[in-house]
């Protein structure tokens, strides 16, 4: 089905009733010329059964567990809309979300746009984009900095919109990031290096289910080694000499460092770094000089 409106890609693994709630919320406020592609990442709970409640919804069922980055890329490949929106399978959106998010994307320098993200359990807890907090590439949600749309260092892929041509130009989500974690930060950093900015639209507030400290996380969340590997890969892909050395020093003492580092360097990371170096219009120093560190 060819559409001219937004294409929403939802990657889901064992989300239970939350997936249907998310689909219904997005569908309720989806423009008539939009579509939703649900990517079932090898779920075992049957949660994607019965979500095709409208002819604008399709389901792609994967035959193995790929994780969020690959799942999002596979979903995007099934879409035809001019704007691709990536959504987690546990969100609720307000009326008019697309019209307000799409407006900044009409500017050529804006590569991606996101809303304010609110904790579903406590909507007063809100994040307005994200920023790196130090050389180990930990990140934190940012406080509001205005009422109108404005640029931020990073956006969360829990809800993020890009023009199709920008997503294709950037190369999509990095397929070498494992299962979950850092794929949104890596893409946003890559967009900056290609000459784009990421913007937040503070008046659009999307509710997102999060997990309190100590909660038992779903099985698709990253292990310690996977999380460390993904952070290392981002650094190996994009950071210059001094910042890469600082990253390695910050992470060196971590429990899983030897295995994660070995996995990261024994991959296509060097070939991808070389290929990307030939395309970038900015370096990583310009990103950190421009945005600095966020408060942890």
N, C-alpha and C positions, 0 to 999 in steps of 0.2 A: 504494500500500500504506500503510494507516494503521498506525502503530506507537505504542506507549506508552512505549517506552524511548528511549535516546539516538539521535539522528540525527547521524552523522559525515559531514562534508563535506570532501572531499579535492580540491583544485584541482591539476591536473597539466598540465605542458607539457614534452613530450620528456624524461620522467624515466626512460625505459628500464625496466630490470628493477627499479629502486627502487620504482616504483609498485606493482607486484605484491607485492613484499616488504612494503611498507607496508600494503596491503590485507589480506594474509594475517596480519600481526601484529595489526592491529586486530580482524579478524574472529575470530581465535583467542580473544580475551578480550572480545568484544562480548556483552552480555547477549542472551538469546534474543529479546527483544522490541525489539531495536535494528535500525538500518539503516545502510547506507553509501551515500552518493551521491558518485560520482566525476565531477568536472567536467573533461572533457578540453578544455583551453584551446587548441584548434586545433593539436594536436600533429601532427608530420610523421613520427614514428618508430613509429607503430602501437602505442605502449606501453599504450594502454587496451584493446586487443583481448585478449579472453580473461580479463579481470579479473572478469567476472561468474560467479564460481565458486560462488555461493550465491544463493538467491532473495531474500536480504536486501540484495543489492548491485544498484544501478542505475548506468548511465552516461549522463551528459548531454554530448553532443559539440557544442561550439560551432563555429559556421561562420566565426568570425573570432577573432583574438587579442584578448581583452579585458583580461587581467591579473588579478591576485589579488583586488582589492576587488570588482570587478563579478562575477568568477567565483564568489566566495564568496556573494555575494548571490543569484545565479542558482541556485546549489546549495541554499542555504537555502530558497528558494521552493519547491523540490521535496520538502522534508522535511515530516514530520508529527509528529516526536517532541517531547516536552515540553522536552527539553534538546538544544541544537544544539552540536556539538563541531566546531571547525574544525581541520583537521590539514594540515600540509604533506605532500607526496607522498614524503618521504624521512625517515620516522620509524619507530621501533620502540617499542612500548608494553609495560609489564609487566602481569602478571595483577592483577586487582582495581583497575585504574586508574579505571574509571568510578565504582564504588561510593565510592571515597575522594574523587574530585573532586566528585561530586554532593552530598556531605554539606554542605559550606559553602553551596551554592546554596539550601539550604532556608531560609537566613536572608534576610529581605527586603532588607536593605541591601547584600547581596553581588550585584554585577551580573555579574561574570565571575570565572572560576577557571582557574588554570593549574598545571602541574606544575613541578618543577625540570627544566630543559632541560640535557641532557648532550651533549657532543660525541661523535658516534658513533665518531670515530677515537681519541678520548682521553676515555673516560667519567669520568675524574677531574676534567675541566674542566666545571664546572657553573654554571648561572645560576639564581638564585631570584627571578624577576621582573626588571624593568628600571627605570632611572630616568634622567631628563634630567641631563646633566652641566654644562650652562651655557646662556647665552642663545641660542646658535645651535641649540638643541634636538638636539644630539648626545646619544647615549644610551649606557649601559653596563649590562652585566649586574650584578646585585647579589649579594653574598655571602649565605650563610644567616644567618637572624636568629632561629631557633627551630626546634623539632621539630614543633609543631602548626601548623595553617593560620593564616595571618596576612595582613594587608593590605599591598600593595606599590603603588608609583605606577603601574606599567605592566606589561602582560603581552605576550608575543610570540604572534602569531597562528599560529606554527608548531604550537601546540597550545593551544587556548583553548576553554572551555565557558561557555555562557550559557543561562539560561532563555529559552525561546522568546518569552515576553511581553516580557522585557527587551530582547531583540534587536530586536523589532518596535517597541517604544516608542522605543528609541534611534535607529531609522531605518537599522539595518544599517551596513555599511561605507560610507564616503563614496565616491560614484561619481565624484567629481572628481579623486581621486588616481589617478595614471597608472601602470599596469602593476604596480608593486611598490615598496614602501617607505613607511613611516610610517602605513600603514593601521591597524596594530594600536595604535600609540601614540595616534593620533587618536581611535580608538574608546574607548580606555581613559580618555583625558582627557575625552571627551564624557560617558562614564558618570559620572565624578566630578562634572562640572558639573550632571548631572541628579540628583545625590544618592546615587549608588551608590559602592561600593568594589570594587577588584579584589584578589583574594586568591590567594596561592600555597599549594600543598599540598606541603611539602618532602619528604614521604615517598614521593611518586609521582615517579619519575624516568623521563623519556621521552628516548630517544636520538634525536638529530637530526644529520643530515649537514650539516656546515659545510665551508667552503672555506678553505684556508690562505692566508696573505698571498702575493700574486703568482700565484695559480692563475688559470687561464682560466675565467671564470665562464660559466654557461649564458646563452643569448641573451635569456632572459626577465628577467634581472637589469637593474636600472635603469641608464640612462645618467647621466652627470653632470648634465645639464640636467633630466632627469626627477626625479632625487633632490632637486635643489635646489628644483624646482617643488613637489614634495610637501611639503617642509619649510615653504616659504613659505605654502602653502595652509593647513597646520595653524595657523600663526600668524595668518593673516588670518581664519580661521574663529573662533578661540577666545581669542586673547591680547588683554589690555587695552592701553591706550595706551603706557605705559612699557615693558612687556615686548615689545610689538610693535616699538617703536622700537629696543630692544636687539637683537631678532632681525634686523631689517633692517641694523643697523650691523654685526652679526657676519658677515652673509652678503654684504654689499655688494661686497666686493672679489673675490668668487668669479668664476671664468672665465665661467660661464654665467648670471650674475645677470641681466643685461638681458633675455635671452630668457625665462628662467624667470619673472621677475617680471611681464613683459608677459603671459605666458600665464596666470599665476595671477590677475591682476586683471581680465583680459578673459574672465571666466567667470561662473558663477553664484555665486561665493563671497560676494558682498555680500548677495544675496537669502537664501542659506542662513544667513549669519551673523545677519541680522535675524530670520529665523524662529526660529533657535535661541535667540537672546537672550530671546525671549518665553517660552521654556520652562525655561530653566535655573534651578536653585535655589541654585547657588553660582557664584562667579566664579573666574577663573584664579588670582587672588591667593591664594585659600584653598588651592588645590592646592599651589602652591609654598611657601606658608607652612607647610603641613602636612608636606610631604615634603622640601623643600629640594632641593639638588643632590646627585646621586650622584657618587662619586669616578670620574674618567675612567679 
